[in-house]
């Protein structure tokens, strides 16, 4: 039952992320939440979640560096 609930919520979060990728909204937050739900049961999703976390960390560091120069 818990696995089914996590899969349904993960699917909902991914679909909301896709929707907000087209219209203005927090798509990255929903994608990460969906990957988090799937990562509890699927190792491949855990790898994608780790990749997203590293990419976001690098991009935030890049933006901080660029904004500090101005």
Secondary structure by P-SEA (a helix, b strand, c coil): caaaaaaaaaaaaaaaaaaaaacccaaaaaaaaaaaaaaaccaaaaaaaaaaaaaaaaaaaaaaaaaaac
